[in-house]
Amino acid sequence: MLLVAWAVIVAVAIPIALLSRDNKPVADREALVVAQQLDMSLTALPRYGETLFDNGQVAEAVSQKFREGVAFQDIVPNHVSLAVDPDSIVLRVVGHDPDPKTAADIANTAAATFVEALNAPGVGVGSFAVLSPAEPNMPAHPVQAEKDALATTLTSGAVALVVVLAVGMAAGFSLGRLSPAHRDDRRSGAAQDPLF
């Protein structure tokens, strides 16, 4: 009986803990930065872009415009991040915020600062520009949308499974307690099933 109770408690507690986390939906909006001319190797671009993005200039620009009171070190990657696909001249600057307009504004501010930093060295690196600014009404990145949908489906499935198991166990327990054979055993003083 105690083992069954612990199994039910654990099975119910885990999904509830997952659901009770701070699950404010986050609207990710991305601005695309492109290398119009690339003077470095294509394989070096991702690392170079990540280094410049993380050096503090982007975080400073976003912090000054949007995130007063938020720790500077939390701006990147919690409020804005860089996604770099290998062997691509496109760099994706992604703003994160529950409000789609704010997420787009963060991405655009970060992208403008990032382009300035990319273009500062000039010769030897290349020439960069914002190819496509972030828009508030654009859909989330397909990969992120798929991840969010999968997480929602898994969480819903886990909750449904727990509810079905709990109801089934409660019904089985009640039926076992109320069965005529069980009542007859109690009246006659017969040994009882240790699970009930």
N, C-alpha and C positions, 0 to 999 in steps of 0.2 A: 504494500500500500504506500509506504513512504517513498519507495523507488518510483512508483508511478506518479506520485505527487511532484517529486523533484523533476521528473521528465517533462511534465506539463508546465511547471513553473519556468524551466529553462527554455522550452519551446515557445512559450508566450513572451518571455522577457526579452529574448534576442530581437525579434521583429519590432517589439515596442520600443526598444532602445534605438534601433535603427531609424524608426519613424519619428522619434522624439528629438533627434538631432536637429540642429539649426538648418532646416531644409528650405530656406528661402530660395525660390527659383532664381537662377542667375542667367541673365541674358548676355551671351557672348556675341560681340560684334567685331568684325575684322576689317582692317584697312590693308590693302595690298601695296607693298613697296616693290619696285622692279629695278633691276640693274639695266639701264639703257645702254651702257657701255661697261664692260667688265674687263679690267686690266689685270686682275688676279686670276688664279685658277678657280674653276667652278667648284672643285672639292674644298677649297679654302674658304669660300664664301660663308657657309653656315657657321663655322667657328668664329670667323671675323665678325659676322653680324651679331652673334650671341655675346661676344666680348664687348662690343660697343653698346649693345642694348642694356647690358648689365653693369656698365661702368658708372652709373649714377645720373647721367644727364637726362635720360628718359624719366626716371623716377622723380627727379627734381621738378621737371616741367609738369608732370601729372600732379605731384604733391602741391605745387603752388596753385594750380588751377582748381583741383577737385577735392583733395583729401586732407583738409586741415584737421589736425588732431589724430591722424592715422600715422603710425610709426613709419618713417621713411623707408626702412628696410622691408616693410610689408607691401609696398606699392608693386614691386616686381617680385614675384609673379602673381600675387593675390588679386591685384586690380588691373594689371596689364601684363601680357606675356608675348613672347615671340615664338612663332612656329615656323621652322625652317625645314623644307623638304629637301632631301639630298638630291644633288644634280638638278637644281632648279634655280633660276635667276629671280624667282618671286619669293619675297619674305612676307609672312603674314603677321601683322601686329593686331593682337586680340585684346579688346577691352572687356572687363568683367564687371557687371553691376546688375542688381535686380531690375533697374530701370533701363530699357533698351536705348533710350536717347542718351542717358549718361554713359552707358557702355560704349556707344558709338562716338561720343565726344571724347572719352578717354582714349579710345583707339586712334582717333584722328590727331589729338594732341601729341600722343606718343609717336605716331608715324611721322609727323612733321619734324619733331625733334630728332628722331632717329635718322631721317633723310639728311638733315643738316650735319649730323655726326658722321654719317657715311661719306658725304661729299667733302668734308673738311680737308682730308689729306690730298685730294685732287689726283694728280698723276700717280700711277702705280696701283690704284685701287679701282677706280671706275667712276661712273656717273649714275646716280640713283634718283628716282622720283616716285611720288605716290601715284600708283597706277589707278587705284580705285579707293576712294574714301569709304569709311564705314557708314552705313545707313541704319537709322533706328528700326526701320521696318523690314530689313533684310532677314531672311531666315537664319537660324543658327547654322554653324558649320555642320555639314551632313554627318561627319564622324561623331561630333559631340552630340548631335540630335539622336543618333542611333544609340550611343552610350546611355543617354538620359532615358530613352524609351526602354532599353534593356533593364536598367536599374529599377525603373518603375514597375515593369512586368515582374521582375524577380521578387521585389518587395511585396507586391500585391499577391503573387503566388504563395510566398511564404506565409503571409498573414492568413490567406484562405486555407492553407494546409493546417495551420495551427488551430484555426477555428473549427475546422472539420474534425480534427483529432480530439480537441477538447470536448466538443459536443458528443462525439462518438463514445469517448471514455465516460463522460458523465451519464450518457444514456445506458451504457453497459453496466456501470456501477449501480444505477437506480434499478434497472431491470433485475440485476442479480440480487439486490436487497429485497425486492418486492416479489420475487418468484415464489410460487407455492412451495416448492421443494425447500427453499431456503427458510421459509417460515416454519415448515414442519420440522426441519432440523433444529431450529431454535427451541421450539416447544418441547421436542423430545430430548434436548440436551446433547445432541450429537455434536461431534467436533465441527467447528466452522472452518470454512476456507480461509486461510491466512491472508489472502489478498482482499477479502471483503470483511 
